[in-house]
Amino acid sequence: MVCHQGGEGVACRWPGEALRLDSASGDCGGYTFRYLLLQNVVAYGHFCCAELDYAVGTSRDFVGAYMPRPLIQRFCQQREIPHVVHFTRLVNLPSILEHGLYPVSEQQRLRTAPVVNDVRRLDGHLDGTSVSISFPNYLMFYRYRQETKEEWVVLRIDPSVLWDKECGFCRYNAADGRISVQPLEQLRTLASLQSLFCEDEGENLRVDRRLRIYDPTDPQAEVLVFNRIEPHLITGVSFQTQSARERHAATCGDRTLRTDGPSSGYFASRNFVR
């Protein structure tokens, strides 16, 4: 790939075909961003252009350059994102700590199939693992806990998955019509990540909800991770009960453990905790 920057766009050439990069820009919460869109992609690979690292897709119909990784990392660090979280049944914990988190579409690789939280997956993304930035989707988490008497855990995961993995950033629940109508490639962009921290004009939700700098505005905002999340990226586990924590302490190794109780910490409403 050879790229030449000039004027408003960037002219690129893949062996055998000329490509064109279009630029777009916007603003969210005072953070100005600029990203590039690649058209007529003819091969899969990674390349670096204009100091951005893109994963290049194979589609000629849509812009195939997405995930500007250094900019996503920089934005996450500016937002001071401490971790992402994923809730699951306690029974799944040993397998997850051994094999990592797999999207539902790849769980057939495992010797023992995990108990899946959402068997319906109305978002249609069986190829993605749902995680939340900083705090669980407490509305959904509470509903699941009411539907079963099993114990649950919340996994804390290193924030590097947001820029090291292929992700889709959803301002609302991924099954929400405002998200499901968007092309997946659009959800992968820096702009989509930044939208998680925006609010509509005239609203003051972030102040009213006492949100921290790293909290998404909507409590159901989520990130779809389309790769395996390896065990070493799981940095901590929160349990409902002290007895569960003690039973699984050895399996958890040197990860940070805590007991939140049935209605505190990650098992509470975000509004209450904040």
Secondary structure, DSSP 8 states (H G I E B T S, - for coil): -EEEEETTEEEEEETTEEEEEEEEEEEETTEEEEEEEEES--S-EEEEETTEEEEE-S-SSS--EE--HHHHHHHHHHTT---EEEEEEGGGHHHHHHH-B--GGGGGGSSS----S-SS-TT--TTSEEEEESS--HHHHHHHHHH--S-EEEEEE-TTHHHHS-EEEESS-TTSHHHHTS-HHHHTSHHHHHHTT---TT--HHHHTT--TTS-SSTT-EEEE-S-B-GGGEEEEEESSHHHHHHHHHHHTTSEEEE--TTSGGGS-HHHH-
